[in-house]
Amino acid sequence: MPILNPLHFDLHSHSTLSDGTLSPEALVRRAHAQGVDVLALTDHDVTDGLAEAAATAAEVGLRLVSGVEISVTWSGVTFHIVGLNIDPEHVGLQAGLARLRAIRTGRGEEIARRLEKHGIEGALAGAQAFATGPILSRTHFARFLVEAGYAKDMRKVFKKFLVHNRPGFVPGGWATLEEAVGWIRDAGGQAVIAHPARYRVSATRLRQFIETFKDCGGVGIEVVSGSHSANDVAGMAQYAKRYELLASCGSDYHGPEQSWQELGQPMPLPEGCVPVWKAWATDWEKNT
């Protein structure tokens, strides 16, 4: 039997401060309308939207979890680590995130140069027009390329231009796994592996990554994700149990344009998983 919860959790979402299309306020209001009780705002490498989201959450009666999604390079592969219940004012965390945003800016300039060599002009300005927050991401370039007619939709434009061996691909030299987990832990948060079934690595490499992550102090894994199939969920549940990791769930929502991912829609955690929010709920009950 799946784990049934009195509260409805969605612990992975994005706003216009990174590569989402809804403002923090609009994101929280949509989550509330979708029946979400507890929402984590986990923008990529930035926490600037948390204050606005928290104010709106207090207004509508939703619990907001302060979060972030940090880009990591491990063994030449990019992984993402979600930090939950962080202190967004922590100096060390903010210094690390600022470094990653600077890397994103340089990468964006190089993506534009490579696309221009491929005959696509104005990519940098086009992507920047979609970047209403402090980071510039591949998603912003993808939106520009779709709008300019180079591909029909976001999935196709990534495959055609922005992944490995494609003209607009530029690898990022992100934080180390040790750094990312350390920033999260130092900021009082819990480090969680984001959408683990999405990485194009072998099962052996994924296990090695999980083992290293746990050795660094990581505590959780997204068993349920908006990009996970039912088989993926079952497989990630086994990893959670095998490595004694807490299980998280989140839609990885970016906006209404991605109709296959809605806030609050992920399936329940499988039986036997220990929810990442177990300790939080106990604390909430004590303080109610």
Summary of the structure (lengths in Angstrom):
residues: 288
radius of gyration: 18.3
end to end distance: 29.1
largest distance: 60.9
contacts: 1024
relative contact order: 0.17
helix: 43%
strand: 16%
